[in-house]
Amino acid sequence: MSIPNYTRFLSECFVQDSERQPALREDEIYGVYISWCMLNAEQPGPTTSLWTAMHHSGHTKQRRDTGRHEWPGLTMKGPAAVDYILSSQPSLL
């Protein structure tokens, strides 16, 4: 297994959508990341590297009153997003 290419992950799994509401939560993005790594036989890298890659790609996070971080303007796409959604919402099966 190799260390993931974060640029490839972001381009395969997210599309910029300024109308997207609500923003994606960090746990959702990380869940898609883990699904993508599994589907591509990649070893997940440190979460700090993922967040840094997102920042360098122009994505900015916002801290909410709940203490959670959210990433506005992103929509999930692709097989890893489907895998994440189905594994996190078994009632959809």
Residue, then its C-alpha position, 0 to 999 in steps of 0.5 A: m500500500s502506498i501513501p495516498n495522493y491527496t490531490r487525486f482524492l479531492s478531485e475524485c471525491f468532491v466537487q465545488d458547489s457554492e450552493r451546497q447547504p449544509a456544509l460537509r462536516e469533518d467526519e464526513i470528509y474523513g469517512v469518504y477519505i477512508s472509503w477512498c483509501m480502501l477502494n484504492a488500496e492506499q494506506p491512509g495518511p495522517t489526518t493533519s496531512l489531509w486537512t493541509a492538502m484541503h487547505h492548499s487546494g483552496h478549501t477552507k473550514q469553518r468552526r461552528d458554535t458546536g465546536r465542530h469544523e465544517w467545509p462549505g461549498l463541497t459536494m461528495k461524488g464518486p464511488a468512495a462517496v457512495d461507499y461511505i454513505l452506504s456504510s454510514q447509513p445502513s438503513l438505505l440498503 
